[in-house]
Amino acid sequence: MNLKELKKMIAEEYSAYTEQAEPAVDVAPGDVDADDMGADADADDEDDAEALQERFKKLANIIKG
């Protein structure tokens, strides 16, 4: 088998594979609602960041001590 035959065989297999491949996720336009995440999401993220910083500070003190 030479390189030309190998490339042809790979191209055929790849095209057959892509024709059979189905999408893994089926999403309709109404499924995604990004506008509902307003200021509440930002406030929650800020609280989470502060809690994470406090946890790191406690862990740093444990390591130092």
Secondary structure, 3 states (H helix, E strand, C coil): CCHHHHHHHHHHHHHHHHHHCCCCCCCCHHHCCHHHCCHHHHHHHHHHHHHHHHHHHHHHHHHHC
